[in-house]
Amino acid sequence: MITKDLNYRCNPRRAVYVNGDIDQSLIDRLTPRILELQADSRDPITVYIDSPGGNPVLGGVLLDLLRASNQDGDLPCRIITVVTATAASAAADLLAFGDYSIASQKSTILFHGTRLGRFANDLTVESTSILMRLLKGRNDSYAMQLARSSAGRLAFRYIIQRSFFEKFRTEHGIGLSDLDCFSGLLSKHLSPEGHKVFEQARAQNKRSESLLTLIEKSPLGQGKELSAEEQILAEADLLRSLIDFELESEKADSWTFKEVGLSQLTDDFYLLLETVSRRSDEHVAELCEVWFPYFLNNRDEFAAYEKLTPTERRNWILEKIGPQLQPLWILSVAICQTLQSGENELRATDAYWLGLIDEISGGDLPSLRLLMEYSADQEPADVAPSEPISAAAARETDSPYSEQQNEQ
């Protein structure tokens, strides 16, 4: 029997409806209802979404309002976001930023980068340069925020695919890494548009990996505090290394620094610095603390963990699980950065497999909700942490997720 967990279920009786454009009139309409719900209790608030997007700043205002505490300093209400038909632009961000995110099976989710809007008028060379830096900064900021929400979901996808890694290696190459196996398996579930997004993210990831050797011995890659002069010298050394890298790489006959190379050099320079920042122990540690039980292999490892102090546990988990979750964090950031470029219209299944939502309503894909609800009715020894549960399994057998369901 499944015990329903309100932390993972939408509730129209404690809900607000984001319909139409995200603008000031929407904020004005929803604010009284949100405040009323927060004053009534600290139970989860459901946000139903059918919106083409709107002002991203006001989208942030809405999210901050939903996550506000109260005068007593209580924890914010948990936010469950649900797309009923369309979530585009700022509405797609709002959907992904939910504590638990659900999509209806036929919904459409559209991501793209920051738009100029009214600032596109009367452009000059100087203003264009400023706007380029502004847009890039905002896109990177949104990508990092999105990755913070999505990386855990991607980790869950990784967990439910792990049992197929060895079979994938047998069929496609014994030397493939776990991340390669996961990426290959995940690709099979994506639509053409979702596959395009994922392949662009993988290409960015692979280029980052080939460039990382240039920065591993640099002070820029050591996480050290640098003076202004040391920073300049380290960046200059990195630029020289990038020039050598470009010269040693195979190029088309028409390739020159003037035509292509200088732009590529700039992109690679920022990509390297961003990749180093993505490897931050802080973000990886957050993932490890949530998901480490699913990566421990036996009871001896659990017993060893239990004997440690809280401080020792954090370091032990990061050392043991970090090498597996760090590549997932970097991949999640690459996916979210790719979504900030061009127009990316995704199906619900794409959003699920790319880690942008938690669950497809009425579907049979494994979800954290089903895992939590099933586990609540079991003795700890009865539920293996590496066995998420599918909707079909919950309905028909009340048993953990099976390989047959995973192949659907």
PyMOL commands that set and color helices and strands:
alter all, ss='L'
color gray80, all
select helices_A, chain A and resi 6-8+12-14+24-40+56-66+90-96+117-120+125-172+178-187+192-212+219-221+228-248+257-278+281-294+299-306+310-338+348-353+368-376+380-382+391-396+403-406
alter helices_A, ss='H'
color red, helices_A
select strands_A, chain A and resi 15-19+45-51+79-88+100-104+108-112+343-347+359-361
alter strands_A, ss='S'
color yellow, strands_A
deselect
rebuild
show_as cartoon
